[in-house]
Amino acid sequence: MTSSAAPAVHVRAPGKINVFMRVGAVMDDGYHDVATAYQAVSLYEDVRAYPADDFSVGFSGSIDTSGLVTDDTNLAIKAAKMLARKAGYKGGVRLEIEKHVPIGGGMGGGSADAAATLVACDALWGTEATKDDLHALAARLGADVPFALLGGTAIGTGRGDRLSPALATGSFHWVLALPEAQLSTPTVYTELDKHRERHSHDIAPAQRKPSVDTAVLQALRAGDPQMLAESLTNDLQAPAIHLSPEIGDVLELGEMNGALAGIVSGSGPTVAFLTPDLDGALDLQIALSAARLTAVRATGPVHGARIIGD
């Protein structure tokens, strides 16, 4: 049976912006607890799952996917195999992933692929996993995978995988300056620890158990972009700029061209600019594009991973 004739399951999952990211002190195991406010945005990954005897993945999309691994270390393949093991499913799956979220850009594209794969394979194989089952598998795959399943707006604690939905009204308009380079999340966290050591006399010591500021929750609940702009926080922004100084230039450019505020998303290097409305987003996208940056508009919050009828 050809792929065009095979009964595929199509699942779409969103990228995310961390509108707030507080990172706790480094723990004995080398990890950090975080307190983050996630918002799912309308920059999507599309996963199509086809019946197969073994496990494989191929990529296409609006971004360069040539450097992505397609072996067992790929997060989507890991997700499919994990569900198959849990369900006792003996077959495989062929995954075709259309990517639009930047790779290594701090927006959780790989996590969205994994979340979409769990939903797609569950439907394809008829494994009838519960939401709790899928969430537990997602948490084993990575800190951002449970949120890609949930979508919307949520507070993440622990490693970021302990989620509680947060009320958000209205729609926020973002312009994303997509990077040409990538930043490795572990490298940015290591740089954060060094940054804190270097500036230990100037900055307060990191909390072991950070929390999300109430001002962020109030801004999301009010659907007020100006209020949210004043609350955008990311402890990983300074180390990301230290590793890629051009991020600082991008932030300055956006804020000079009408953004209410800019923030590095997650561990970067994608920069997310919050704008007052659609017109502001269009104007900023044009200004950033004129400076030869890749800029895309997105709105949030949007749904998490869900089946799409082709």
Beta strands, then each sheet from edge to edge (+ up, - down):
strand 1: 9-26
strand 2: 32-52
strand 3: 55-61
strand 4: 92-99
strand 5: 153-157
strand 6: 162-165
strand 7: 172-178
strand 8: 233-234
strand 9: 261-264
strand 10: 271-275
strand 11: 294-300
strand 12: 306-308
sheet 1: 3+ 4+ 2- 1+ 8+
sheet 2: 3+ 4+ 2- 1+ 12-
sheet 3: 3+ 4+ 2- 5+ 6-
sheet 4: 9+ 10- 7+ 11-
end
